[in-house]
Amino acid sequence: MTTVLVIFGSALALAVAAFAVVAWRDRQRQSTPEDSAAARAAASTQERYAAERHGAQGEVWQRGRTPEGSG
């Protein structure tokens, strides 16, 4: 019984230590205001490129289409 308790206690201590190390490491890597500004700039650039691509695809589709009413 003592062996089981020692093994269980060791496993529990190892799990708590691992959790503490990961929590400490992640706290060191919290984002800064520059990170969120860079993320916003990247998102707006991506949206602009997507809008340009969408517009270009619409122009290509309409170029090959004949206007209605002109036979």
C-alpha positions in Angstrom: 0.0 0.0 0.0 2.8 2.4 0.8 4.4 1.8 -2.6 1.1 2.7 -4.3 0.8 5.9 -2.3 4.4 6.9 -3.1 3.9 6.2 -6.8 0.6 8.1 -6.8 2.2 11.0 -4.9 5.1 11.2 -7.3 2.9 11.2 -10.3 0.7 13.9 -8.8 3.8 16.0 -7.9 5.1 15.6 -11.4 1.7 16.6 -12.9 1.5 19.7 -10.7 5.1 20.7 -11.6 4.5 20.3 -15.3 1.3 22.4 -15.0 3.2 25.1 -13.1 6.0 25.2 -15.7 3.6 25.5 -18.6 1.6 28.2 -16.9 4.7 30.2 -16.0 6.0 29.9 -19.6 2.7 31.0 -21.1 2.5 34.0 -18.8 5.9 35.1 -20.1 4.5 35.0 -23.7 1.5 37.2 -23.3 0.8 39.4 -26.2 1.7 43.0 -26.3 -0.1 46.0 -27.9 2.2 45.7 -30.9 1.2 42.1 -31.5 -2.5 43.0 -31.7 -1.8 46.0 -33.9 0.2 43.7 -36.3 -2.6 41.1 -36.2 -5.2 43.8 -37.2 -2.9 45.1 -40.0 -2.5 41.5 -41.3 -6.2 40.9 -41.2 -7.0 44.1 -43.1 -4.4 43.3 -45.7 -5.8 39.8 -46.1 -9.4 41.2 -46.5 -8.2 43.7 -49.1 -6.5 41.0 -51.2 -9.6 38.9 -50.9 -11.8 41.7 -52.1 -9.5 42.5 -55.0 -9.5 38.8 -56.0 -13.2 38.6 -55.8 -13.6 41.7 -58.0 -11.2 40.4 -60.6 -13.0 37.1 -60.7 -16.3 38.9 -61.3 -14.8 40.9 -64.1 -13.6 37.8 -65.8 -17.0 36.1 -65.5 -18.8 39.2 -66.9 -16.4 39.7 -69.8 -17.3 36.3 -71.3 -21.0 36.9 -70.9 -23.2 38.6 -73.6 -25.5 41.3 -72.4 -29.2 40.4 -72.3 -31.3 41.7 -75.1 -28.5 41.9 -77.7 -29.0 38.9 -79.8 
